[in-house]
Amino acid sequence: MQSGSLVCVGTGMTLGSHISPLSRSYIEQADVVFVLVADGITEQWIEQMNADVRSLQPYYLEGKSRMITYREMVATMLAEVSAGKKVVGAFYGHPGVFAWVPHNAIKQARELGYNAHMEPGISAEDCLYADLGIDPGTYGCQHYETSQFMFYKRNIDTAAYLILWQVGVAGDRSLAKHSTDSAYRQILVELLTEHYPAEHEVILYEAACLPIERAMFKYLTISELPTASYSGKTTLIVPPAAKMVANQVVLDKLGLLSSAD
């Protein structure tokens, strides 16, 4: 096994309160820490834990494909791993949730013979369940990245929650936009109204990133989505619009088993 190593850790969503003791320990003991977090304050907070903290944020540029950016980030991290250093990638939320860079950096590091693994963090999904009082076990949840949801045909269960992530860049095929406009979201509305009434109430949600902040959630109808305000953190929650339908065939089979016991 090679001498370098890589650990991708999650810092959670809210500054200081969501990071695990183990993830903090990895940051403190690393030779170099690469950070990709939600804001400069969180970046400064991580800088207090280690003498060599480097931001990955400058790799993002307007008009530059995010896939190019992601590959550059991975290459930068692996260069330090190949130099024999203990490298940590600190990513906001959970490093394995909607995060191309940590998964691929770990994969490539392992292929090169280095120790590499991931430590979880509290994700926006975890905060969503807590802030909105949603239990995913009650009706079930369908999670999609918004653009992927638009690009591919999906079988939507309207008796379950539909949760669409990164709705602020809905429909971006270039991977180069930081946001898309109302025309893109109108196409999303047309897709949603194939399954839901236009006046069905939905929620726009953003988790709090700082202890002094509160989570943002706005209630509106599907038809109002094109003119609403969005950021890179905005998530769309579509509550159930139909009741669950019993599968009587399966229930009858289970009833026969119960009567035989």
MIPABA-889475 format. One record per atom (N, C-alpha, C): residue in one letter; x, y, z. Coordinates in steps of 0.02 Angstrom, whole numbers, plus 50000, padded with zeros to 5 digits. Layout:
N
AXYZ...
//
This chain:
261
M500424994050000M500005000050000M500445006250000Q500265011249959Q500645017449954Q500595021450019S501065026250029S501085029850092S500575035450097G500365038350041G499855043650044G499175040850061S498705045250080S498025042950096S497535048650084L496905046750078L496375051650067L495765049850108V495505054750144V494865054050179V494425059850160C493825058550136C493335063750121C492825063850177V492785069550210V492345070050269V491785075050255G491245074350293G490695079050289G490715083850348T490625090350333T490615095250387T489915096750410G489415093350380G488715094750397G488485101150364M487865103050378M487575108950347M487675115250390T487595114750455T487635120650498T488325121050530L488635126850524L489305128050548L489405125750620G489895121350631G490115119550697G489705114350733S489055113750716S488625109450756S488505102650725H488685101650662H488515095450627H489115090850614I489715093250623I490305089150608I490415083850662S490605077850643S490725072550692S491415073350722P491525070850784P492195071150814P492725067650772L492525062150739L493015058450698L493215062550637S492735065750604S492905069850546S493345075750566R493195078750622R493615084250647R494325081850660S494385075950688S495045073150702S495445072150639Y495125069650586Y495465068750522Y495715075450495I495305080650501I495515087350477I496125089750517E496105088950582E496645091450625E497305087850612Q497275081450595Q497885077450587Q498135076950515A497785080050468A497985079550398A498605083750383D498965081750330D499515085850305D499245091650264V498705090450228V498385095750188V497635094350186V497245099750191V496515099150190V496245103350132F495855100150088F495505103750035F494785104650056V494525110650049V493845112050072V493395114350016L492775112050018L492255114449973L491625114850016V491495120850042V490955121850089V490505127450066A489975128750104A489445133150080A489615140550083D490095142550126D490235149650133D490935150750161G491165156950157G491835158750180G491925158150255I491385159050293I491435158550366I491615151350386T491285146550354T491435139550369T492145137850348E492365140650293E493055139650270E493545142150322Q493425148150348Q493865151050399Q493855146850463W493285144050479W493235139750539W493665133550531I493665130550472I494085124650459I494825126550460E494985132550437E495685134750437E495985135050507Q495555135650558Q495785135750627Q496005128850651M495805123550614M495955116750635M496605114050604N496855117250551N497435114550516N497815120250484A498475119550482A498905124850455A498905125250379D498695119850345D498705119750272D498015117950245V497585123050240V496905122150214V496855125950148R496625122350096R496595125250029R495885124750002S495625130349978S494945130449952S494915127749881L494395123849867L494265121449799L493785126149762Q493515131049797Q493025135549767Q493265139249705P493905141449702P494135145149643P494105141249577Y494025134749580Y493975130849518Y493315132049482Y492815134549518Y492175136249486Y492245142949449L492025143049387L492005149249348L491355149349308E491055155149302E490445155949262E490605154249189G490195149949160G490295147849091G490755141849082K491055139549136K491505133749134K491115127549155S491175122249117S490815116149132S491005113649202R490495112049242R490635109449309R491015102849306M490935098949252M491295092649247M492045093849240I492245099049204I492955100849200I493195102949269T492795106949303T492965109149371T493065103249418Y492595098549416Y492625092749460Y493265088549447R493425087649384R494015083649368R494655087149391E494665093649386E495245097449410E495315096849486M494755097049521M494775096249594M495055089449613V494815084249580V495055077449594V495805076949581A496025079649524A496745079349506A497165083049557T496925088649581T497295092549631T497375088749697M496835085549718M496865081649780M497325075649773L497275072149716L497665066149706L498405067649698A498575073649674A499285075549668A499615075549737E499245077949787E499525078049856E499535071049886V499035066949870V499045060049893V499645056449864S499775057449799S500345054149765S501015056549792A501015062549823A501625065049853A501745062049922G501315057349942G501405053950006G501085057250065K500625062150053K500325065950108K499665062850131K499505064250195K498845062550221K498375068250201V497935066850155V497505071950126V496785071050151V496465076650167V495755076550186V495395081250139G494835078950113G494375083250077G493775084450122A493665090750140A493105092550184A492555095750143F491975092450140F491425094650098F490805096050140Y490435101350123Y489845103050163Y489315097550156G488925096950208G488415091650209G488735084850214H488485080150176H488745073350173H489175072750110P489795070450114P490235070350055P490035065250002G489545061150017G489325056249968G488645057749937V488355063449954V487685065149931V487725070949881F487535069549818F487585074549765F488285077549762A488785073249763A489475075449766A489915070949722W490055073249661W490445069249613W491175068749635V491445074149661V492165074449675V492385069349728P492065069049787P492295064249837P492265057049813H491715055149781H491655048149757H492205046449708N492335050949661N492825049449610N493545050049634A493665054649681A494335055249710A494515048849748I494035046249787I494145040049824I494245034249777K493835033749726K493895028349677K494575028349643Q494795034149620Q495435034549585Q496025033349633A495975035749694A496505034649743A496585027149757R496035023749765R496065016549778R496365012849718E496175014949657E496445011749597E497205012649592L497455018049621L498175019349621L498535016049679G498155012649722G498455008849777G498495012549843Y498125018049850Y498145021849913Y497535020249957N497635020950022N497065020450068N496615026450058A495975025250049A495495030750039A494805028550062H494475032950100H493795031350121H493415037750136M492775036950153M492315042550164M492035042150235E491965048050266E491625048650330E490995052750320P490415050350344P489785053850330P489715060450368G489255064450344G489075070650378G488325071450376I488065076250413I487345077750411I487195081450346S486745078650307S486605081350240S485995086050242A485885089450185A485275093550178A484645089350184E484695083050162E484125078550169E483945077350242D484455076250283D484345075250355D484015081350385C484265087350366C483975093550393C483255094450369L483125092650307L482455093250278L481945089350319Y482115083150335Y481645078950374Y481505082250442A482025085050473A481935088050539A481555094650535D481735098950488D481445105650484D480715105450461L480555100950415L479875100650388L479445095350421G479735091550467G479335086550503G479105080850459I479525078950411I479345073550365I479675067150388D479285061850394D479545055150407D479525051350341P480105049650312P480105046350247P479775039450248G479685036750309G479365030250314G478605030450311T478305036350315T477575036850316T477275035650247Y477525039250197Y477255038450129Y477785036250079G478415036750099G478965035450053G479205041850020C479825041749996C480115047649963C480465045649899Q480375049749848Q480745049049785Q481215054949779H481855053649772H482355059049768H482675059049699Y482695064949668Y483025065649603Y483395072349600E483945072449565E484245078749545E483785081649492T483625088149497T483085090949456T483205090249381S483805091849358S483935091349286S483885084149262Q484145079449302Q484085072349283Q483355070349279F482955072849326F482235071449325F481915073949261M482175079549235M481895082449174M482155078849111F482765076449114F483065073449054F482835066349040Y482615062749091Y482455055649084Y481735054249106K481435049249076K480755047249095K480765043549161R480315045349205R480285042249272R479565040049286N479495034849325N478845032749349N478725036149416I478285041049417I478175045049477I477595042249518D477725041149582D477205038949629D476935045049664T476345047249645T476065053349674T475785052349744A475805046149769A475605044849838A476195045449886A476795046849859A477395047749899A477655054849890Y478125056949932Y478455063449923Y478915063049862L478935068449824L479415069349770L479885074949790I480525073649795I481015078649818I481515079649762L481555085849738L481985087649682L482545092249706W483155090149697W483745093749721W484025098149666Q484365103549686Q484705108149640Q484215110949588V483645113049613V483125115649568V483325122349539G483805125849570G484025132249545G484375131949478V484635125949459V484945125049393V484535120149352A483885120049362A483445115449327A483535115949252G483655110249220G483675109949147G484335111949115D484855113449155D485495115449126D485855109449096R485905109349030R486245103848995R486995105248985S487205111448994S487895113348982S488355111849041L488065111149101L488435110449164L488875116549176A488705122249145A489105128249151A488735134049183K488085133249195K487695138749224K487685138149301H487675143949334H487575144049406H486835144449424S486425146149374S485695146349384S485365146349316T484735144249315T484345144749254T483735149149268D483415151449214D482885156349223D482185153149220S481685157449220S480985155149225S480775150849166A481085151749107A480895147649050A481065140349061Y481625139149095Y481825132249111Y481345129249162R481155133349212R480705130749264R479995129849238Q479815133549186Q479165132549155Q479125125549124I479675123249096I479695116449068I479635111449125L479955112849182L479875108449241L479145108349263V478805114049263V478105114349282V477685110149234E477815110649170E477445106649121E477535099149134L478135097149154L478255090149170L477885088149234L477915092349284L477575090749348L476825090349339T476545094649298T475815094749291T475555088949248E476005084849222E475795078449193E475575073649248H475795075049310H475665070449366H475275073749422Y475315080449428Y475015083949484Y474585089749459P474075091849498P473695097849480P474145104049482A474025108849439A474425114949437A474395118749503E473845118149540E473765121649604E473975117449664H474295111849651H474545107649707H475075111449745E475025111649811E475495115449852E476165111649859V476715115249848V477385112549854V477795117049901I478405114949915I478825118649963I479525119649933L479775125849937L480475127249922L480845127549988Y481405123949993Y481745123150057Y482495124450051E482775127650102E483495128350107E483695127250180A484175122750192A484415121550260A484825127450284A484845128450349A485255133750379A485985131750377C486415136450358C487145135050356C487515138150415L487225143150447L487535146450504L487075145850565P487365145450625P486945144650685P486445150450695I486605156350668I486155162050676I485595162150624E485635157550576E485125157250523E484565152450543R484015153250509R483475148450513R483365145250445A483135139150445A482985135950381A482455140050344M482515140150278M482035143750237M481555138750205F480915139950213F480435136050174F479855140550154K479675139950090K479145144050061K478635139550029Y477995140650045Y477445136750017Y477155140549957L477065136949903L476795139949842L476485134249800T476185136049745T475895130949701T476385129249645I476265123649613I476695121649557I476695126949503S476115129949490S476075135049437S476475141249453E476645142449516E477025148349536E477785147249535L478005141249521L478715139649523L479145143849476P478935145449415P479375149149370P479595155949397T479165159349434T479315166149456T479595166549527A479705160849560A479975160849627A480725162149627S481005163749686S481725164949693S482075158549714Y482685157449686Y483065151349699Y483795153049712S484135148549747S484855148849754S485135141949738G485785141249744G486085134749732G485895129549783K485615131749840K485435127149894K484695125149894T484305127949849T483585127049851T483375119949830T482945116949871T482665110349857T481905111149851L481615107349804L480885107349794L480585101049823I480095101849867I479735096149896I479025096249870V478825090749838V478145089949814V477795084849859P477345086949903P476995082149946P476545077449907P476335071949938P475885067349903P475245070849880A475005068749821A474385071449794A473855066149787A474015060049805A473535054549800A473615050049861K473115045949874K473155041149929K473475034649905M473805031349951M474105024849934M473535019849921V473635015749870V473135010649851V473375003849874A472945000449912A473134993949939A473244988849883N473754984749891N473884979249845N473514973149873Q472884972349853Q472464967249882Q472704960249868V473014959149811V473274952449794V473794950249845V474254954749860V474784953049908V474484952449978L474014956849996L473714956450062L473334949850072D473004947550019D472644941150024D473134935250034K473694935450000K474204930250008K474494930250078L474604936250104L474874936750173L474344934550223G473714935950208G473174933650252G473134926150256L473254922750200L473264915450200L473834912750243L474414916050239L474984913850280L474824914850354S474504920550371S474344921750441S473844916750469S473354914950427S472844910250450S473124903250458A473674901850423A473984895250427A474444894550486D474644900150516D475114899950574D474774897250636
//
